[in-house]
Amino acid sequence: MKVRARAIREIYDPLGKRDKKKSNSDPDPDPEPPDYLTLILTAEKYDVPLKQALPSFVDLVMRDDPLTEDEIVRSSALTVHRLASAREEYFRTRDQYTKPENAAELIVLGIWPTAKK
């Protein structure tokens, strides 16, 4: 169990740190963002706690570009439905929040049934 917990931390904890850097206007951003969909699909397949994968969901929900055909093909119908619903809700309600990240996080937590933070 320790190996699994460490693997999850090694994969998903840097995302939270990356988001904090981004919000602190760090002049040295990552050259290429992580593949959030792969991280989400991995989290679903291996039952990674949502709190660990939440930054991946939030970034994908907040992204301006819609899901690509490749992303849709790689995902289950349920995941595509949830992501599309979360994105629609986010873009419909984001102006009601002072921080868009808070809106996206609340929406994801409301849509994913395993969302126990």
Secondary structure, 3 states (H helix, E strand, C coil): CHHHHHHHHHHHHHHHHHHHHHHCCCCCCCCCCCCHHHHHHHHHHCCCCHHHHHHHHHHHHHCCCCCCHHHHHHCCHHHHHHHHHHHHHHHHHHHHCCCHHHHHHHHHHHHCCCCCC
